[in-house]
């Protein structure tokens, strides 16, 4: 038997307003870019902190190295994400020009491609003929259909400046967390490092949970996974710094 409450919930989810909301949410957003920047900012900055402390350097050196690394890597990552988003858009536009060219010069061949695509979806006979006629009757719809169905491209790609800025800002905001204890007056190096490790661990778990939400994965598992990866990278940096200090007296 169907659960009446579940049936009502499903019915609500398929109201025109709810359908439109899901369609709008499927358009590009920049939360993923921000989470990417946040995770990398935490890993990068705390690795520098751990390596410097392991190497025996003081708070002043930790702050200088940490801020320099934070700004340089944040800028680099933001630019890289900008270029990636720009390349994605350029790929779509290049494919769009190619499809327009094909439709212009070999329209019958392109119609056969539309027919083949929808025949594979199970349409046949007059229904298939109507679908082909409808799609090929509008050049823009025709091209968009080929981009999505034949080439597997997403029509509404990320806006490059927004993608790059989201990554850069998140990198800075989240990446500065490990440095905050070293900026507080009255804390010795050991205490600042302990507090930094604690708040960074919480931040790793929080960003991991956010990543789990974005990717629709288990938030607990995603949070723990990010915490372990970040903690592992930081431990390696600390041990390398300590080894270099003991081996070379740096």
Helices and strands as residue ranges (DSSP letters): H 4-13, H 16-25, H 31-54, H 59-105, H 107-120, H 125-136, H 139-145, I 146-150, H 160-175, H 177-183, H 189-214, H 219-248
